[in-house]
């Protein structure tokens, strides 16, 4: 959605040198293992698989102007496409819709040739649309694993009237499953069987999708009603006497009083939902409220207290660096720039494990090359700090833009 500020945010010379070294190490590691995985089962996913690795390497090849790196990226992508037909999952995290989003993004950015790859997308679009509608009919409104991620991908394919009609039906189902609570709306989510307000699995992710659909002119009147009352539900979850966080993990009625600081759960996801809604409907007071939440979050720096245990995008330091950089691009607020640089430096410092991958471990012990919880995602975040805001357009897959 086009509400971008255009400016350059570059780190200090010292930090830039460290970033370059870390990116080169990540790329070299991924290149070295690209031909050694022939006997392994290929994971074709965007967030948890080869598509995310390919995305990082394509961006790095452009940054370096290196066709050899582009060839490695294409190898990962071709392995992804080869295995996608046998993939049983259609979801955004590890399934077909995430891979198709990646291909569409690479075509749009002119990383790969249009014609042949568009045929791949055409092949899967109707299948993804039917699966998304099926998930929605089951009230499986989850960004990573359910209907919402697939529906977000399909918003990039609206030239097809079949897809546009399916999006309308998805929104009708979302409306039919809403839970009315004193003139506010929410939904019951599969994760924890609670009124989940998170970005990754819950209500904030649903709200960002609806804001995007509204921007594209789909079911605008219905969406505006749903969003105004669901955003109000989110606002009513604010903790009355906050200590660590402003919002709970799930819902205040479940007794949650603290949430982690991260992309997946907590205050940041709620703030993103409010921000996207405020922008598409032009609500200045809600825009201000979203900024207030981000400013509060920008002062949360204690890693242990905020459950920050690794350098990942999902719930680690790289995700925070990326999010606050995006908010600085949107607002020009200096606190967001300073905060993004703080988390950038923490992302470099946390690469301290001799038995990790390029120094990184995830969830304490996991070794991962993935985008959401691995070194490919860290590489993409680090790259974003070395050039202008166009280098961060890929963060649309994280609902940041």
C-alpha positions as CSV (number, residue, x, y, z in Angstrom):
1,X,0.0,0.0,0.0
2,X,1.6,3.3,-1.1
3,X,2.2,5.4,1.9
4,X,6.0,5.5,1.8
5,X,8.5,8.1,2.8
6,X,11.6,8.2,0.5
7,X,14.9,8.6,2.2
8,X,18.2,6.9,2.8
9,X,19.0,5.3,6.2
10,X,22.6,4.1,6.3
11,X,24.4,2.9,9.4
12,X,27.8,4.1,10.5
13,X,31.0,3.0,8.6
14,X,31.9,0.6,11.4
15,X,28.5,-1.0,11.5
16,X,28.3,-1.1,7.7
17,X,31.5,-3.1,7.6
18,X,30.2,-5.6,10.1
19,X,26.9,-5.9,8.2
20,X,28.7,-6.6,4.9
21,X,30.9,-9.3,6.5
22,X,27.9,-11.0,8.1
23,X,25.9,-10.9,4.8
24,X,28.8,-12.3,2.9
25,X,29.2,-15.1,5.4
26,X,25.5,-16.0,5.2
27,X,25.5,-15.9,1.4
28,X,28.7,-18.0,1.2
29,X,27.2,-20.6,3.6
30,X,24.0,-20.9,1.6
31,X,25.9,-21.1,-1.7
32,X,28.1,-23.9,-0.3
33,X,25.2,-26.1,0.8
34,X,23.1,-25.5,-2.3
35,X,24.5,-28.5,-4.1
36,X,24.8,-30.7,-1.1
37,X,21.0,-31.0,-0.4
38,X,20.2,-33.3,-3.3
39,X,19.4,-36.3,-1.1
40,X,17.3,-34.3,1.3
41,X,13.6,-33.6,1.1
42,X,13.3,-30.1,-0.2
43,X,11.2,-27.7,1.8
44,X,9.5,-25.4,-0.7
45,X,8.1,-22.7,1.7
46,X,8.6,-19.0,1.8
47,X,9.0,-18.6,5.5
48,X,10.2,-22.1,6.2
49,X,12.0,-23.4,3.1
50,X,14.0,-22.8,-0.1
51,X,11.8,-19.9,-1.5
52,X,12.9,-17.7,1.4
53,X,16.6,-18.6,0.8
54,X,16.2,-17.8,-2.9
55,X,14.6,-14.4,-2.0
56,X,17.6,-13.4,0.1
57,X,20.1,-14.5,-2.6
58,X,18.3,-12.7,-5.4
59,X,18.4,-9.5,-3.4
60,X,22.1,-10.1,-2.5
61,X,23.0,-10.8,-6.1
62,X,21.5,-7.4,-7.1
63,X,23.3,-5.6,-4.3
64,X,26.7,-7.2,-5.4
65,X,25.9,-7.1,-9.1
66,X,27.0,-10.8,-9.1
67,X,25.5,-13.2,-11.7
68,X,27.1,-16.2,-9.9
69,X,25.0,-15.5,-6.8
70,X,21.9,-15.0,-9.0
71,X,22.6,-18.5,-10.4
72,X,22.7,-20.0,-6.9
73,X,19.4,-18.1,-6.1
74,X,17.8,-19.5,-9.3
75,X,19.0,-23.0,-8.3
76,X,17.1,-22.7,-4.9
77,X,14.1,-21.3,-6.7
78,X,14.1,-24.1,-9.4
79,X,14.3,-26.7,-6.7
80,X,11.4,-25.0,-4.9
81,X,9.3,-25.0,-8.1
82,X,10.2,-28.6,-8.8
83,X,9.0,-29.8,-5.4
84,X,6.0,-27.5,-5.1
85,X,3.7,-29.8,-7.1
86,X,4.2,-32.6,-4.5
87,X,3.6,-30.1,-1.6
88,X,0.5,-31.0,0.4
89,X,0.2,-27.6,2.0
90,X,-1.2,-24.5,0.4
91,X,-0.5,-22.1,3.3
92,X,1.7,-19.0,3.3
93,X,4.4,-20.1,5.7
94,X,5.5,-23.4,4.3
95,X,3.2,-24.0,1.4
96,X,2.2,-23.1,-2.2
97,X,0.8,-19.6,-1.6
98,X,4.0,-18.3,0.0
99,X,6.1,-19.7,-2.9
100,X,3.7,-18.1,-5.4
101,X,4.0,-14.8,-3.5
102,X,7.8,-15.1,-3.8
103,X,7.6,-15.7,-7.5
104,X,5.2,-12.8,-8.1
105,X,7.5,-10.5,-6.0
106,X,10.6,-11.6,-8.0
107,X,8.8,-11.0,-11.3
108,X,7.6,-7.5,-10.2
109,X,11.1,-6.6,-9.1
110,X,12.5,-7.9,-12.4
111,X,14.7,-10.4,-10.7
112,X,13.4,-13.2,-12.9
113,X,11.8,-13.4,-16.4
114,X,8.1,-12.8,-16.5
115,X,6.5,-15.2,-19.0
116,X,7.5,-18.7,-17.8
117,X,7.0,-17.9,-14.2
118,X,3.6,-16.3,-14.7
119,X,2.5,-19.6,-16.1
120,X,3.4,-21.3,-12.8
121,X,1.3,-18.7,-10.9
122,X,-1.7,-19.2,-13.3
123,X,-1.4,-23.0,-12.7
124,X,-1.8,-22.6,-8.9
125,X,-4.0,-19.5,-8.4
126,X,-7.4,-21.2,-8.7
127,X,-6.3,-24.0,-6.4
128,X,-5.0,-21.5,-3.8
129,X,-8.2,-19.6,-4.0
130,X,-10.4,-22.7,-3.4
131,X,-8.2,-23.7,-0.5
132,X,-8.3,-20.2,1.1
133,X,-12.1,-20.2,0.8
134,X,-12.3,-23.7,2.3
135,X,-10.1,-22.6,5.2
136,X,-12.3,-19.5,5.7
137,X,-15.4,-21.6,5.7
138,X,-13.8,-23.6,8.6
139,X,-13.1,-20.3,10.4
140,X,-9.3,-21.0,10.1
141,X,-8.2,-17.4,10.0
142,X,-4.5,-17.7,10.5
143,X,-1.9,-15.7,8.6
144,X,0.9,-18.3,8.6
145,X,-1.1,-21.5,8.3
146,X,-4.7,-20.7,7.3
147,X,-6.8,-18.6,5.1
148,X,-5.4,-15.2,5.7
149,X,-1.9,-15.8,4.2
150,X,-3.4,-17.3,1.1
151,X,-5.9,-14.5,0.8
152,X,-3.1,-11.9,1.1
153,X,-1.2,-13.5,-1.8
154,X,-4.3,-13.5,-3.9
155,X,-4.6,-9.8,-3.6
156,X,-1.7,-9.5,-5.9
157,X,-3.6,-11.5,-8.6
158,X,-6.8,-9.5,-8.8
159,X,-6.7,-9.0,-12.6
160,X,-8.3,-12.5,-12.7
161,X,-12.1,-12.0,-12.0
162,X,-12.3,-15.5,-10.6
163,X,-9.8,-14.5,-7.9
164,X,-11.6,-11.2,-7.2
165,X,-14.9,-13.1,-6.7
166,X,-13.2,-15.6,-4.3
167,X,-11.8,-12.7,-2.3
168,X,-15.3,-11.3,-1.9
169,X,-16.6,-14.7,-0.7
170,X,-13.7,-14.9,1.8
171,X,-14.7,-11.6,3.3
172,X,-18.3,-12.7,3.5
173,X,-17.2,-15.8,5.5
174,X,-15.0,-13.7,7.7
175,X,-18.1,-11.4,8.4
176,X,-20.3,-14.4,9.1
177,X,-17.9,-15.9,11.7
178,X,-17.4,-12.7,13.7
179,X,-18.2,-12.8,17.4
180,X,-20.1,-9.7,18.5
181,X,-19.0,-8.4,21.9
182,X,-20.7,-5.1,23.0
183,X,-20.6,-3.5,19.6
184,X,-17.1,-4.8,18.8
185,X,-16.1,-7.7,16.7
186,X,-13.6,-10.5,17.1
187,X,-13.1,-14.1,16.0
188,X,-12.3,-17.4,17.6
189,X,-8.9,-18.7,16.5
190,X,-7.5,-22.2,16.3
191,X,-4.2,-21.4,18.2
192,X,-5.1,-21.8,21.8
193,X,-8.8,-21.7,21.0
194,X,-8.8,-18.1,22.2
195,X,-9.6,-14.7,21.0
196,X,-6.1,-14.4,19.6
197,X,-5.0,-10.8,18.9
198,X,-1.6,-11.6,17.4
199,X,-0.3,-10.8,13.9
200,X,1.0,-14.2,13.0
201,X,-2.0,-16.4,14.0
202,X,-4.7,-14.1,15.1
203,X,-6.8,-11.0,14.8
204,X,-4.2,-8.4,14.0
205,X,-3.2,-10.4,10.9
206,X,-6.9,-10.6,9.8
207,X,-7.3,-6.9,10.2
208,X,-4.2,-6.1,8.1
209,X,-5.6,-8.4,5.4
210,X,-8.9,-6.6,5.5
211,X,-7.2,-3.2,5.3
212,X,-5.3,-4.4,2.2
213,X,-8.5,-5.7,0.6
214,X,-10.2,-2.4,1.4
215,X,-7.4,-0.6,-0.4
216,X,-7.9,-2.8,-3.4
217,X,-11.6,-1.8,-3.5
218,X,-13.1,-5.2,-2.5
219,X,-16.3,-5.1,-0.4
220,X,-15.3,-1.7,0.9
221,X,-18.5,-0.9,2.9
222,X,-18.6,-4.3,4.6
223,X,-14.9,-4.2,5.4
224,X,-15.1,-0.7,6.8
225,X,-17.8,-1.9,9.2
226,X,-15.9,-5.1,10.2
227,X,-12.6,-3.2,10.6
228,X,-14.0,-0.3,12.6
229,X,-15.5,-2.6,15.2
230,X,-12.6,-5.2,15.2
231,X,-10.0,-2.4,15.7
232,X,-12.2,-1.2,18.6
233,X,-12.0,-4.7,20.1
234,X,-8.2,-4.6,19.8
235,X,-8.1,-1.2,21.5
236,X,-10.2,-2.5,24.4
237,X,-7.6,-5.1,25.1
238,X,-5.1,-2.5,26.2
239,X,-3.9,-3.3,29.7
240,X,-5.2,-0.7,32.2
241,X,-2.0,-0.5,34.3
242,X,0.7,-1.7,31.9
243,X,4.1,-2.8,33.2
244,X,6.1,-4.5,30.4
245,X,3.6,-4.4,27.5
246,X,0.5,-2.5,26.6
247,X,-1.4,-5.5,25.2
248,X,-1.7,-9.2,26.2
249,X,-0.7,-12.2,24.2
250,X,-4.2,-13.3,23.5
251,X,-7.0,-11.4,25.2
252,X,-7.4,-9.6,28.5
253,X,-10.4,-11.7,29.5
254,X,-8.0,-14.7,29.6
255,X,-5.9,-13.0,32.3
256,X,-2.9,-12.3,30.1
257,X,-1.0,-9.2,31.4
258,X,2.3,-9.4,29.5
259,X,3.3,-10.2,25.9
260,X,6.7,-10.5,24.3
261,X,8.2,-8.0,22.0
262,X,8.3,-9.4,18.5
263,X,6.8,-9.6,15.1
264,X,4.7,-12.6,15.9
265,X,2.9,-11.7,19.1
266,X,2.4,-8.6,21.3
267,X,2.1,-4.9,21.0
268,X,3.8,-4.5,17.6
269,X,1.2,-6.7,15.7
270,X,-1.6,-4.7,17.3
271,X,0.0,-1.4,16.3
272,X,0.5,-2.6,12.7
273,X,-3.2,-3.5,12.5
274,X,-4.2,-0.1,13.8
275,X,-1.7,1.7,11.5
276,X,-2.8,0.0,8.3
277,X,-6.5,0.6,9.1
278,X,-5.8,4.3,10.0
279,X,-3.9,4.8,6.7
280,X,-6.5,3.3,4.3
281,X,-9.5,5.1,5.9
282,X,-7.6,8.4,6.8
283,X,-8.1,8.3,10.5
284,X,-5.6,10.7,12.1
285,X,-6.4,9.8,15.7
286,X,-5.9,6.1,15.1
287,X,-2.7,6.8,13.2
288,X,-1.5,8.8,16.3
289,X,-2.5,5.9,18.6
290,X,-0.5,3.4,16.5
291,X,2.5,5.6,16.7
292,X,2.1,5.9,20.5
293,X,2.2,2.1,20.8
294,X,5.3,1.9,18.6
295,X,7.0,4.6,20.7
296,X,6.2,2.7,23.9
297,X,7.6,-0.5,22.3
298,X,10.7,1.4,21.1
299,X,11.7,1.8,24.8
300,X,11.6,-1.9,25.5
301,X,15.3,-2.9,25.3
302,X,15.8,-5.7,27.8
303,X,16.2,-8.9,25.8
304,X,15.4,-11.3,28.6
305,X,12.4,-9.4,30.0
306,X,10.9,-9.1,26.5
307,X,11.5,-12.8,25.6
308,X,14.0,-12.1,22.8
309,X,16.1,-15.2,22.6
310,X,17.6,-15.1,19.1
311,X,18.3,-13.0,16.0
312,X,15.3,-14.1,14.0
313,X,12.6,-12.1,12.3
314,X,9.7,-13.9,14.0
315,X,10.5,-13.2,17.6
316,X,14.1,-11.9,17.6
317,X,16.3,-8.9,17.1
318,X,16.2,-8.8,13.3
319,X,12.5,-8.5,13.2
320,X,12.5,-5.6,15.5
321,X,15.3,-3.8,13.5
322,X,13.2,-4.3,10.3
323,X,9.9,-3.1,11.9
324,X,11.3,0.1,13.4
325,X,13.2,0.9,10.2
326,X,9.9,0.5,8.3
327,X,8.1,2.8,10.8
328,X,10.9,5.4,10.4
329,X,10.4,5.2,6.6
330,X,6.7,5.9,7.2
331,X,6.9,8.7,9.8
332,X,10.4,10.2,9.9
333,X,10.3,9.9,13.7
334,X,13.9,9.9,15.0
335,X,13.1,7.5,17.9
336,X,12.2,4.8,15.4
337,X,15.5,5.3,13.5
338,X,17.5,5.1,16.7
339,X,15.6,2.0,17.8
340,X,16.1,0.2,14.5
341,X,19.8,0.8,14.7
342,X,19.9,-0.5,18.3
343,X,18.2,-3.8,17.2
344,X,20.4,-4.0,14.2
345,X,23.5,-3.9,16.4
346,X,21.9,-6.5,18.7
347,X,21.4,-8.7,15.7
348,X,25.1,-8.7,15.0
349,X,26.0,-9.2,18.7
350,X,23.7,-12.2,19.2
351,X,25.7,-14.2,16.6
352,X,27.9,-15.6,19.3
353,X,27.6,-19.4,19.1
354,X,30.6,-21.3,17.9
355,X,28.4,-24.3,17.0
356,X,25.7,-22.2,15.3
357,X,25.2,-21.2,11.7
358,X,27.3,-18.1,11.1
359,X,27.1,-17.7,14.9
360,X,23.3,-17.9,15.1
361,X,21.1,-20.4,16.8
362,X,17.3,-20.1,16.8
363,X,14.9,-21.0,19.6
364,X,18.0,-21.6,21.7
365,X,19.3,-24.6,19.8
366,X,17.8,-24.8,16.3
367,X,20.0,-24.3,13.2
368,X,18.0,-22.8,10.4
369,X,18.5,-21.3,7.0
370,X,14.9,-20.1,6.7
371,X,13.4,-16.6,6.3
372,X,11.2,-16.3,9.3
373,X,13.4,-18.2,11.8
374,X,16.8,-18.4,10.2
375,X,19.8,-16.8,8.6
376,X,18.1,-16.0,5.2
377,X,15.7,-13.7,7.0
378,X,18.6,-12.1,9.0
379,X,20.4,-11.6,5.7
380,X,17.5,-9.8,4.1
381,X,17.1,-7.5,7.1
382,X,20.8,-6.7,7.1
383,X,20.7,-5.9,3.4
384,X,17.8,-3.6,3.9
385,X,20.1,-1.3,5.9
386,X,22.6,-0.9,3.1
387,X,20.5,0.8,0.5
388,X,17.3,2.9,0.1
389,X,13.8,1.9,1.1
390,X,13.1,-0.1,-2.1
391,X,15.5,-2.7,-0.8
392,X,12.9,-3.4,1.9
393,X,9.8,-3.9,-0.4
394,X,10.0,-7.6,0.4
395,X,8.7,-6.9,3.9
396,X,5.2,-6.9,2.4
397,X,5.2,-10.7,3.1
398,X,5.4,-9.8,6.8
399,X,2.5,-7.4,6.6
400,X,4.7,-4.4,7.2
401,X,3.9,-2.7,3.9
